[in-house]
Amino acid sequence: MKSSASNLLLGFSTQFGRFRIMPDDSDANLFTMSIEESDVEPRELGKYRAINDAILAVAQQETGFLPWDALCFEEVPYRVHDITCWDFENYFGTNASDRRSEMNE
């Protein structure tokens, strides 16, 4: 069973959708990054050994999500580099509607 700390996920909203980094259900040592676009199933973008590696992939535009990765440097929000600007949420399972419980509510 995962600890409560591993039930956290990070999210960062962009004009293209919301990046999410969450614990991987199959491997406690991995984190899965996905993008959630409106009216589209979340798209998995990769697995990472550390949350920081996933955030760095977003910040350096190396996600595999072409609309984001192709942005001009000036169009990327400067705050994407700062983990404190990412939203922390509780993670309760693989269903997106199960993950929507904000910790600050």
C-alpha positions as CSV (number, residue, x, y, z in Angstrom):
1,M,0.0,0.0,0.0
2,K,1.3,3.4,-0.9
3,S,1.9,6.0,1.8
4,S,-0.2,9.2,1.9
5,A,2.7,11.2,0.5
6,S,2.6,9.2,-2.6
7,N,-1.0,10.0,-3.1
8,L,-0.1,13.5,-4.2
9,L,0.0,14.6,-7.8
10,L,1.2,17.8,-9.4
11,G,-0.6,19.8,-12.0
12,F,0.2,22.7,-14.2
13,S,-2.3,24.4,-16.5
14,T,-1.4,25.8,-19.8
15,Q,-3.3,27.1,-22.9
16,F,-3.1,23.6,-24.3
17,G,-4.2,21.6,-21.3
18,R,-3.1,20.5,-17.9
19,F,0.1,18.6,-17.3
20,R,-0.2,16.1,-14.5
21,I,2.6,14.2,-12.7
22,M,1.4,11.3,-10.5
23,P,2.7,8.1,-8.9
24,D,2.7,5.3,-11.3
25,D,0.2,2.6,-10.4
26,S,2.5,-0.3,-11.5
27,D,5.8,0.9,-10.0
28,A,6.2,2.8,-6.8
29,N,9.6,4.2,-8.0
30,L,8.1,5.9,-11.1
31,F,6.0,8.9,-11.8
32,T,3.8,9.2,-14.9
33,M,3.3,12.5,-16.7
34,S,0.3,13.1,-18.8
35,I,-1.5,16.0,-20.5
36,E,-5.3,16.5,-20.1
37,E,-6.9,18.4,-22.9
38,S,-10.5,19.5,-22.7
39,D,-12.9,16.8,-24.0
40,V,-10.0,14.4,-24.8
41,E,-8.8,11.4,-22.7
42,P,-5.6,12.2,-20.9
43,R,-2.5,11.4,-23.0
44,E,0.5,9.7,-21.2
45,L,3.7,11.5,-22.1
46,G,6.3,9.5,-20.2
47,K,7.5,7.9,-17.0
48,Y,10.1,9.5,-14.8
49,R,12.2,8.3,-11.8
50,A,11.7,11.7,-10.0
51,I,9.1,14.4,-9.9
52,N,11.8,16.9,-10.7
53,D,12.7,15.1,-13.9
54,A,9.1,15.4,-15.1
55,I,8.9,19.1,-14.2
56,L,12.2,19.7,-16.0
57,A,10.8,17.9,-19.1
58,V,7.9,20.4,-19.1
59,A,10.1,23.4,-18.4
60,Q,12.6,22.4,-21.1
61,Q,9.8,21.6,-23.5
62,E,10.9,18.0,-23.9
63,T,7.5,16.3,-23.2
64,G,6.7,14.7,-26.5
65,F,3.6,16.9,-26.7
66,L,4.3,18.9,-29.9
67,P,2.1,22.0,-29.3
68,W,3.9,22.6,-26.0
69,D,7.4,21.6,-27.1
70,A,7.2,23.8,-30.2
71,L,6.4,27.0,-28.3
72,C,8.9,29.9,-28.6
73,F,10.9,30.2,-25.4
74,E,9.2,33.6,-24.7
75,E,5.8,32.0,-24.8
76,V,6.6,29.5,-22.0
77,P,5.4,30.7,-18.6
78,Y,8.5,31.5,-16.5
79,R,6.7,30.0,-13.5
80,V,6.7,26.5,-15.0
81,H,10.3,26.1,-13.7
82,D,9.2,26.7,-10.1
83,I,7.6,23.6,-8.3
84,T,5.8,26.0,-6.0
85,C,3.7,27.2,-8.9
86,W,2.5,23.7,-9.6
87,D,-0.8,22.7,-8.0
88,F,-0.8,19.9,-5.4
89,E,-3.8,17.5,-5.4
90,N,-4.8,14.3,-3.8
91,Y,-4.6,11.2,-6.0
92,F,-7.1,8.5,-5.4
93,G,-6.9,6.2,-8.4
94,T,-6.6,6.1,-12.2
95,N,-10.0,7.7,-13.0
96,A,-9.6,11.4,-13.7
97,S,-12.7,12.3,-11.8
98,D,-11.3,10.6,-8.7
99,R,-8.2,12.8,-8.8
100,R,-10.0,16.2,-8.8
101,S,-10.0,16.7,-5.0
102,E,-8.0,19.8,-4.4
103,M,-6.0,19.9,-1.2
104,N,-6.8,23.6,-0.6
105,E,-10.6,23.2,-0.6
